C-alpha cells in the first residue's frame, strides 16, 4: 500500500473536467485508489465522490493506492493533480 499527500496545483481545483480525467485514470487501474481529504475518504473511481470533495487549488489530499499497479497509478494521479493549467 502506498500513501502520499499531494497539493492540488490545477488552477480550477477538482472541477468536473479534472475530476473526470482522474476518475477515467483510476478506473483503468487494477489497484484500489482512494482519497482522504477534509470532506471524507472516497474512491477515486467515483466521479460523484471526487466532485463531492469540492477541493480547490492549493488544498491538499492524501492518495491511497493498494494493489498490483499501485506505484504507476500513484505516479499518474500525482501528475494529473500537480500540473498547473495543463489538460
QUIMONOR-V252075 format. One record per backbone hydrogen bond with DSSP energy under -0.5 kcal/mol. CO is the residue of the C=O (numbers start at 1). NH is the residue of the N-H. Records with the same first field share a line. If there is no record, write none. Layout:
CO=NH + NH
This chain:
2=65
4=63
6=8 + 61
8=58
10=13
13=15
15=19
16=20
17=21
18=22
19=23
20=24
21=25
22=26
23=27
24=28
25=28 + 29
26=29
32=66
33=44
34=64
35=37 + 42
36=62
37=40
40=37
42=35
43=46
45=47
46=50
47=51
48=52
49=53
50=53 + 54
51=54
55=14
56=59
59=8
61=6 + 63
62=36
63=4
64=34
65=2
66=32
67=70
69=73
70=74
71=75
72=76
73=77
74=78
75=79
76=80
77=81
78=82
79=83
81=9 + 10
82=84
83=86
